[in-house]
Amino acid sequence: MSEKLNSKLPVWFWVVAGFALVWNIIGVGSYISTVTMSEETLAAMPEAERALMEGFPSWALSAFAIAVFAGVAGCVLLLLRKQLATPVFGLSLAAIVVQMGWWVFLAGSLAVYGIGAAFMPALVTIVAAFLLWFSMSSSSKGWLN
């Protein structure tokens, strides 16, 4: 096992982990812009969009925070080659399902934005599921300790 840990990883491992970190940092930026949105920005939105943003329940906002910060932590752990990345990515994915489930199915975003409102939640969920699989695969190959 330590022989695998000491072996050189393929370049694509670092590329995937690096892009994943950037992706998740963008998610943190999205979260921060959501929670720091000014009254002026809200007022400039069409009424239906403003109602969506003002109706964001604290539990869904908490899930959003957990999703993005766990995603960043998972990527850092992956870059550090730690097996702890896997359960952290699992936590991130679970929080994404909660938050995006609210957004797509309960908040009424489809009525406001149309079917396009499901694109980003689907993409985010797919990427999170991939990162969970990638960390599990990397661990099974002995690349993580």
C-alpha atoms as an extended CHARMM CRD file, in Angstrom:
* protein
*
       145  EXT
         1         1  MET       CA              0.0000000000        0.0000000000        0.0000000000  PROA      1               0.0000000000
         2         2  SER       CA              2.7300000000        2.5060000000        0.9050000000  PROA      2               0.0000000000
         3         3  GLU       CA              4.4210000000        1.6230000000       -2.3750000000  PROA      3               0.0000000000
         4         4  LYS       CA              1.3320000000        2.8800000000       -4.2200000000  PROA      4               0.0000000000
         5         5  LEU       CA              1.1750000000        5.9870000000       -2.0250000000  PROA      5               0.0000000000
         6         6  ASN       CA              4.7870000000        6.7850000000       -2.7950000000  PROA      6               0.0000000000
         7         7  SER       CA              4.3560000000        6.1710000000       -6.5150000000  PROA      7               0.0000000000
         8         8  LYS       CA              3.8730000000        9.0440000000       -8.8980000000  PROA      8               0.0000000000
         9         9  LEU       CA              0.2480000000        9.6940000000       -9.7660000000  PROA      9               0.0000000000
        10        10  PRO       CA             -0.8540000000       10.2780000000      -13.3380000000  PROA      10              0.0000000000
        11        11  VAL       CA             -0.9330000000       13.9260000000      -14.3690000000  PROA      11              0.0000000000
        12        12  TRP       CA             -4.6620000000       13.6680000000      -15.0770000000  PROA      12              0.0000000000
        13        13  PHE       CA             -5.3070000000       13.0100000000      -11.3540000000  PROA      13              0.0000000000
        14        14  TRP       CA             -3.8640000000       16.4280000000      -10.5170000000  PROA      14              0.0000000000
        15        15  VAL       CA             -5.6820000000       18.0670000000      -13.4370000000  PROA      15              0.0000000000
        16        16  VAL       CA             -9.0440000000       16.6370000000      -12.3360000000  PROA      16              0.0000000000
        17        17  ALA       CA             -8.4400000000       17.5640000000       -8.6870000000  PROA      17              0.0000000000
        18        18  GLY       CA             -7.2780000000       21.0700000000       -9.6340000000  PROA      18              0.0000000000
        19        19  PHE       CA            -10.2480000000       21.7540000000      -11.9140000000  PROA      19              0.0000000000
        20        20  ALA       CA            -12.5510000000       20.3640000000       -9.2270000000  PROA      20              0.0000000000
        21        21  LEU       CA            -11.0940000000       22.7880000000       -6.6940000000  PROA      21              0.0000000000
        22        22  VAL       CA            -11.6560000000       25.7350000000       -9.0500000000  PROA      22              0.0000000000
        23        23  TRP       CA            -15.2270000000       24.5250000000       -9.7280000000  PROA      23              0.0000000000
        24        24  ASN       CA            -15.9700000000       24.3390000000       -5.9980000000  PROA      24              0.0000000000
        25        25  ILE       CA            -14.3910000000       27.7320000000       -5.3020000000  PROA      25              0.0000000000
        26        26  ILE       CA            -16.7720000000       29.1610000000       -7.9070000000  PROA      26              0.0000000000
        27        27  GLY       CA            -19.5640000000       27.5140000000       -5.8910000000  PROA      27              0.0000000000
        28        28  VAL       CA            -18.3380000000       29.2690000000       -2.7460000000  PROA      28              0.0000000000
        29        29  GLY       CA            -18.4280000000       32.5450000000       -4.6850000000  PROA      29              0.0000000000
        30        30  SER       CA            -22.0120000000       31.8400000000       -5.7190000000  PROA      30              0.0000000000
        31        31  TYR       CA            -22.9580000000       31.1300000000       -2.1100000000  PROA      31              0.0000000000
        32        32  ILE       CA            -21.2850000000       34.3100000000       -0.8700000000  PROA      32              0.0000000000
        33        33  SER       CA            -22.9880000000       36.4110000000       -3.5490000000  PROA      33              0.0000000000
        34        34  THR       CA            -26.3300000000       34.8790000000       -2.5420000000  PROA      34              0.0000000000
        35        35  VAL       CA            -25.9830000000       35.6010000000        1.1770000000  PROA      35              0.0000000000
        36        36  THR       CA            -24.5260000000       39.0900000000        0.6800000000  PROA      36              0.0000000000
        37        37  MET       CA            -27.0070000000       40.2330000000       -1.9660000000  PROA      37              0.0000000000
        38        38  SER       CA            -27.8650000000       43.8770000000       -1.3940000000  PROA      38              0.0000000000
        39        39  GLU       CA            -31.3550000000       45.3170000000       -1.1690000000  PROA      39              0.0000000000
        40        40  GLU       CA            -30.6110000000       47.2640000000       -4.3560000000  PROA      40              0.0000000000
        41        41  THR       CA            -29.7550000000       44.0750000000       -6.2390000000  PROA      41              0.0000000000
        42        42  LEU       CA            -32.9110000000       42.3930000000       -4.9660000000  PROA      42              0.0000000000
        43        43  ALA       CA            -35.0190000000       45.4240000000       -5.8840000000  PROA      43              0.0000000000
        44        44  ALA       CA            -33.6460000000       45.3750000000       -9.4440000000  PROA      44              0.0000000000
        45        45  MET       CA            -34.8090000000       41.7790000000       -9.9890000000  PROA      45              0.0000000000
        46        46  PRO       CA            -38.1100000000       40.9400000000      -11.6340000000  PROA      46              0.0000000000
        47        47  GLU       CA            -40.7570000000       40.2930000000       -8.9840000000  PROA      47              0.0000000000
        48        48  ALA       CA            -40.8480000000       36.5050000000       -9.4600000000  PROA      48              0.0000000000
        49        49  GLU       CA            -37.0440000000       36.1940000000       -9.1660000000  PROA      49              0.0000000000
        50        50  ARG       CA            -36.9880000000       38.4570000000       -6.1190000000  PROA      50              0.0000000000
        51        51  ALA       CA            -39.6790000000       36.3000000000       -4.4720000000  PROA      51              0.0000000000
        52        52  LEU       CA            -37.5400000000       33.1980000000       -5.0560000000  PROA      52              0.0000000000
        53        53  MET       CA            -34.4950000000       34.7950000000       -3.4650000000  PROA      53              0.0000000000
        54        54  GLU       CA            -36.4320000000       36.2420000000       -0.5390000000  PROA      54              0.0000000000
        55        55  GLY       CA            -38.1330000000       32.8990000000        0.0390000000  PROA      55              0.0000000000
        56        56  PHE       CA            -34.8680000000       30.9480000000        0.3540000000  PROA      56              0.0000000000
        57        57  PRO       CA            -35.3980000000       28.9740000000        3.6070000000  PROA      57              0.0000000000
        58        58  SER       CA            -32.5630000000       28.8650000000        6.1060000000  PROA      58              0.0000000000
        59        59  TRP       CA            -32.3130000000       25.0610000000        5.8580000000  PROA      59              0.0000000000
        60        60  ALA       CA            -31.7850000000       25.2480000000        2.0810000000  PROA      60              0.0000000000
        61        61  LEU       CA            -29.2650000000       28.0640000000        2.5160000000  PROA      61              0.0000000000
        62        62  SER       CA            -27.4710000000       25.9580000000        5.1410000000  PROA      62              0.0000000000
        63        63  ALA       CA            -27.4150000000       23.0180000000        2.7210000000  PROA      63              0.0000000000
        64        64  PHE       CA            -25.9430000000       25.3610000000        0.0820000000  PROA      64              0.0000000000
        65        65  ALA       CA            -23.1610000000       26.3700000000        2.4970000000  PROA      65              0.0000000000
        66        66  ILE       CA            -22.4240000000       22.7700000000        3.4790000000  PROA      66              0.0000000000
        67        67  ALA       CA            -22.3900000000       21.7000000000       -0.1760000000  PROA      67              0.0000000000
        68        68  VAL       CA            -19.8810000000       24.2760000000       -1.3770000000  PROA      68              0.0000000000
        69        69  PHE       CA            -17.5580000000       24.3600000000        1.6200000000  PROA      69              0.0000000000
        70        70  ALA       CA            -17.5030000000       20.5520000000        1.8700000000  PROA      70              0.0000000000
        71        71  GLY       CA            -16.7810000000       20.4850000000       -1.8700000000  PROA      71              0.0000000000
        72        72  VAL       CA            -13.7520000000       22.7430000000       -1.4120000000  PROA      72              0.0000000000
        73        73  ALA       CA            -12.5940000000       20.7270000000        1.6080000000  PROA      73              0.0000000000
        74        74  GLY       CA            -12.9950000000       17.4860000000       -0.3490000000  PROA      74              0.0000000000
        75        75  CYS       CA            -10.8640000000       18.8710000000       -3.1790000000  PROA      75              0.0000000000
        76        76  VAL       CA             -8.1450000000       20.0200000000       -0.7930000000  PROA      76              0.0000000000
        77        77  LEU       CA             -8.1690000000       16.5740000000        0.8460000000  PROA      77              0.0000000000
        78        78  LEU       CA             -7.9950000000       14.9620000000       -2.5930000000  PROA      78              0.0000000000
        79        79  LEU       CA             -4.9980000000       17.1350000000       -3.4930000000  PROA      79              0.0000000000
        80        80  LEU       CA             -3.4140000000       16.0910000000       -0.1790000000  PROA      80              0.0000000000
        81        81  ARG       CA             -4.1880000000       12.4550000000       -1.1050000000  PROA      81              0.0000000000
        82        82  LYS       CA             -6.3320000000       11.8330000000        1.9730000000  PROA      82              0.0000000000
        83        83  GLN       CA             -9.0620000000        9.1680000000        2.0780000000  PROA      83              0.0000000000
        84        84  LEU       CA            -11.1570000000       11.5700000000        4.1460000000  PROA      84              0.0000000000
        85        85  ALA       CA            -11.9820000000       13.2260000000        0.8070000000  PROA      85              0.0000000000
        86        86  THR       CA            -14.5250000000       10.4800000000        0.0870000000  PROA      86              0.0000000000
        87        87  PRO       CA            -16.9260000000       11.0330000000        3.0210000000  PROA      87              0.0000000000
        88        88  VAL       CA            -16.5140000000       14.8020000000        2.6550000000  PROA      88              0.0000000000
        89        89  PHE       CA            -17.5510000000       14.5500000000       -1.0100000000  PROA      89              0.0000000000
        90        90  GLY       CA            -20.4500000000       12.3580000000        0.1390000000  PROA      90              0.0000000000
        91        91  LEU       CA            -21.5490000000       15.0900000000        2.5480000000  PROA      91              0.0000000000
        92        92  SER       CA            -21.2720000000       17.6780000000       -0.2140000000  PROA      92              0.0000000000
        93        93  LEU       CA            -23.3850000000       15.5630000000       -2.5800000000  PROA      93              0.0000000000
        94        94  ALA       CA            -26.0540000000       14.9810000000        0.0790000000  PROA      94              0.0000000000
        95        95  ALA       CA            -26.2470000000       18.7230000000        0.7770000000  PROA      95              0.0000000000
        96        96  ILE       CA            -26.4700000000       19.4310000000       -2.9630000000  PROA      96              0.0000000000
        97        97  VAL       CA            -29.4070000000       17.0380000000       -3.2990000000  PROA      97              0.0000000000
        98        98  VAL       CA            -31.1950000000       18.8180000000       -0.4300000000  PROA      98              0.0000000000
        99        99  GLN       CA            -30.5020000000       22.3380000000       -1.7030000000  PROA      99              0.0000000000
       100       100  MET       CA            -31.1040000000       21.6370000000       -5.3850000000  PROA      100             0.0000000000
       101       101  GLY       CA            -34.1550000000       19.5380000000       -4.5640000000  PROA      101             0.0000000000
       102       102  TRP       CA            -35.6580000000       22.5690000000       -2.8690000000  PROA      102             0.0000000000
       103       103  TRP       CA            -34.6770000000       24.8670000000       -5.7530000000  PROA      103             0.0000000000
       104       104  VAL       CA            -36.0550000000       22.6750000000       -8.5520000000  PROA      104             0.0000000000
       105       105  PHE       CA            -39.0400000000       20.9540000000       -6.9180000000  PROA      105             0.0000000000
       106       106  LEU       CA            -40.2390000000       23.1640000000       -4.0610000000  PROA      106             0.0000000000
       107       107  ALA       CA            -39.1940000000       26.7550000000       -4.7460000000  PROA      107             0.0000000000
       108       108  GLY       CA            -40.9770000000       27.1150000000       -8.0440000000  PROA      108             0.0000000000
       109       109  SER       CA            -37.8420000000       27.9680000000      -10.0110000000  PROA      109             0.0000000000
       110       110  LEU       CA            -39.1160000000       26.0340000000      -13.0370000000  PROA      110             0.0000000000
       111       111  ALA       CA            -42.1820000000       28.2830000000      -13.1980000000  PROA      111             0.0000000000
       112       112  VAL       CA            -39.9730000000       31.3800000000      -13.0490000000  PROA      112             0.0000000000
       113       113  TYR       CA            -37.0530000000       30.3640000000      -15.2710000000  PROA      113             0.0000000000
       114       114  GLY       CA            -38.4820000000       27.4760000000      -17.2940000000  PROA      114             0.0000000000
       115       115  ILE       CA            -36.8400000000       24.1110000000      -17.8320000000  PROA      115             0.0000000000
       116       116  GLY       CA            -33.4500000000       25.8410000000      -17.9830000000  PROA      116             0.0000000000
       117       117  ALA       CA            -33.6750000000       26.2140000000      -14.2040000000  PROA      117             0.0000000000
       118       118  ALA       CA            -32.9390000000       22.4950000000      -13.9400000000  PROA      118             0.0000000000
       119       119  PHE       CA            -29.7360000000       22.5990000000      -16.0100000000  PROA      119             0.0000000000
       120       120  MET       CA            -27.3170000000       23.9920000000      -13.4270000000  PROA      120             0.0000000000
       121       121  PRO       CA            -28.6820000000       21.8860000000      -10.5410000000  PROA      121             0.0000000000
       122       122  ALA       CA            -28.3250000000       18.7850000000      -12.7270000000  PROA      122             0.0000000000
       123       123  LEU       CA            -24.7760000000       19.7320000000      -13.7310000000  PROA      123             0.0000000000
       124       124  VAL       CA            -23.7490000000       20.4810000000      -10.1310000000  PROA      124             0.0000000000
       125       125  THR       CA            -25.2000000000       17.1530000000       -8.9630000000  PROA      125             0.0000000000
       126       126  ILE       CA            -23.4390000000       15.2290000000      -11.7460000000  PROA      126             0.0000000000
       127       127  VAL       CA            -20.0860000000       16.8700000000      -10.9600000000  PROA      127             0.0000000000
       128       128  ALA       CA            -20.5000000000       16.1430000000       -7.2350000000  PROA      128             0.0000000000
       129       129  ALA       CA            -21.3800000000       12.5000000000       -7.9460000000  PROA      129             0.0000000000
       130       130  PHE       CA            -18.3440000000       12.2500000000      -10.2260000000  PROA      130             0.0000000000
       131       131  LEU       CA            -16.0610000000       13.6720000000       -7.5090000000  PROA      131             0.0000000000
       132       132  LEU       CA            -17.4130000000       11.1680000000       -4.9900000000  PROA      132             0.0000000000
       133       133  TRP       CA            -16.7950000000        8.3340000000       -7.4670000000  PROA      133             0.0000000000
       134       134  PHE       CA            -13.3470000000        9.7420000000       -8.3610000000  PROA      134             0.0000000000
       135       135  SER       CA            -12.2590000000        9.8550000000       -4.7160000000  PROA      135             0.0000000000
       136       136  MET       CA            -13.5490000000        6.3060000000       -4.1290000000  PROA      136             0.0000000000
       137       137  SER       CA            -11.7490000000        5.0860000000       -7.2460000000  PROA      137             0.0000000000
       138       138  SER       CA             -8.5340000000        6.8710000000       -6.2450000000  PROA      138             0.0000000000
       139       139  SER       CA             -8.7540000000        5.3460000000       -2.7840000000  PROA      139             0.0000000000
       140       140  SER       CA             -9.2950000000        1.8340000000       -4.1680000000  PROA      140             0.0000000000
       141       141  LYS       CA             -6.2030000000        2.2680000000       -6.3490000000  PROA      141             0.0000000000
       142       142  GLY       CA             -4.1840000000        3.0750000000       -3.2380000000  PROA      142             0.0000000000
       143       143  TRP       CA             -3.6000000000        6.6870000000       -4.2380000000  PROA      143             0.0000000000
       144       144  LEU       CA             -5.1150000000        8.1070000000       -1.0400000000  PROA      144             0.0000000000
       145       145  ASN       CA             -4.0710000000        7.4120000000        2.5370000000  PROA      145             0.0000000000
